[in-house]
Structure formats: C-alpha cells, structure tokens
Amino acid sequence: MLTTIVALTALLHSPTTPDTLSLSSQNHPTRTAIDTLPTDDKYTKVVLYDNNTWEYIDLGRPVIDDTDFDTENWNTDKIHAYRDMPLSLIPDEVDLLLVDSLHSYHPPYIGTVTSRYCFRRTREHNGTDLRLNIGDPIYAAFDGKVRVSKATSKTGGYGNLIVIRHANGLETYYGHLSEHAVKVDELVKAGEVIGYGGNTGRSTGPHLHFETRYQGQSFDPERIIDFSTGQLRDTLITLKKHYFSIYSHHGQTDAESLAASQRIVHRIKSGDTLSGLAVKYHTTVSKICKLNNMSPKTTLRIGQRVTVR
Ligand SMILES: [Zn+2]
C-alpha cells in the first residue's frame, strides 16, 4: 500500500527514474505524469501522462479485520455505544497492538496541547485538546470505520464530531470540527482527511478535542501519542484498568496511576464545609486543600467536586 503511494509520489514529482536521470531525456523520452483525476472510488486515481496515456493507480485500502472488529456494539446513533457496559467487564490488562506491517498510523493533528486528560474544574475532560487554525485538516489516526459523524446540535458539547472504530477495539473521537469529510459506516485509512478543525460545540477557541476509548472507557491519549512530534510512543499499549480513571494520566508510574484511580471525590452539597469533609473522610483540611490545590479559605460551590482522599 505504502509502496504504491510512494511510487505515485515519485511519478508525480520526479518524472525520470534514477536510472534514466543520467541519460539525455531527448534520446530516451519517458512519460511524465501531468495530472491525477479522482474516480468514484476514493482509493483509485487516474494518472494522466504527457504522451496522452493514462492508468489507474490503487492507493491501497484500509485494513479492517472483521474477525477482530467489534460489530456487536456498533451503534451509529449513540455517541457512546458502550455506555451501559460497566468497567468491571473489562479485563485488568488488555494488550492493544496499534501498528504492524498491515496497520499503519498517522497523527490526527500535530499541535500544542492546550488541555490534558484530567478532571477540569467541575467536569471530566476525557481527551486531549490541540490548538489549531480553523480549516486545518484532521486525519484518521488508524485504519477504521466511521461509527459516528454527527452535527454539533446533536453532540452535547463535542461540536461536529467524528468517532472511528478500529480493528483492535480502540475508538478515536475527533471533536469541535468545522466540517466533516466522511460519513457514517465509511471505511477510512490512517492518514485520510476525515474533517477540518473548528470551534463548534463547547469550545472557547479553535481546537481539536481528541479522545481514545476502549469499550467506551476513556484513557489519556498522550499514553499512545506524543502530540509535540505526532509520533506513536510504541507499537503496542498494555491498557491497565486503572488507566480508565480520569485521574490517571501519561507520565505517572503505574503505582501513581493506581493510587490516583482510587481517589475519592465528593460532590459538594449545601452545608458542606472543609472541616466537615475532613471528619467524614478521616483526613485533614490541609490534606484536602493540597489535593485540590486550594486554600482553607476557598469558598465551596454546590456541585463542585472535591477530591477528599
Ligand atoms: Zn477537550
């Protein structure tokens, strides 16, 4: 697949092969690609040559292994198709092969991370935000099938959203797009443009909200991708159950991640005070303040979530 693309690129950008380069082109004319035309099939193009000949070029197809692919929970209407599936059904450890000789990878977008996978003020932030310019192309990270392609009015904050399911069970989410370039049930290849960056939904500036989920459970996308370079960190990731906690993130040791995932979070109700919480959860006000980066004088708001242990 890659070879074909490379070959096509070579045809388009250097009409003479290295073998003929040293020879005079007048004596040994070679045909030069002058244009490409799309066909009904997005993976086939027609290449036109300057000697009035043409040929089809196969750009290669996405690899979806039907035997692995989870079609059982295939739902093109619900954003979170695994919503009813409890974390307890997921094994303690799952190995996900991300790339191999058949399955390639392409960065969804390379940019500055403006918000990480974390608990942010009053809500979970289940993905990584990357600053971009409206209209920048967004790419499928791996080969897959588009499960969701929804307009901003139906996504509750995600804006224009695309969700792609991959053969290994991983799903990738691409939010706040200005435009969709693919449809539901469409197969896509790693590196294929699936939409364009935008500022739709709950967004305070143009950015890509990128999520990685396994069976509906989100984990920090920075565990698999270094967004500063766009590179995959490894060809395989072993997902541990505690990675699915919003308090678990890339950069922690597994022990730190496990401890973080066992945190207890209290949602503030009317009448709650820091000293009251300290008594209730057998801790101290200063420990609570340290965990939440707050001062003992901070006013607690109703509905606010405070990590108590
Ligand atoms: Zn986000």
Residues whose N, C-alpha, C, O or C-beta is under 5 A from the ligand:
A	BS01	ZN	G127 T128 D129 H209
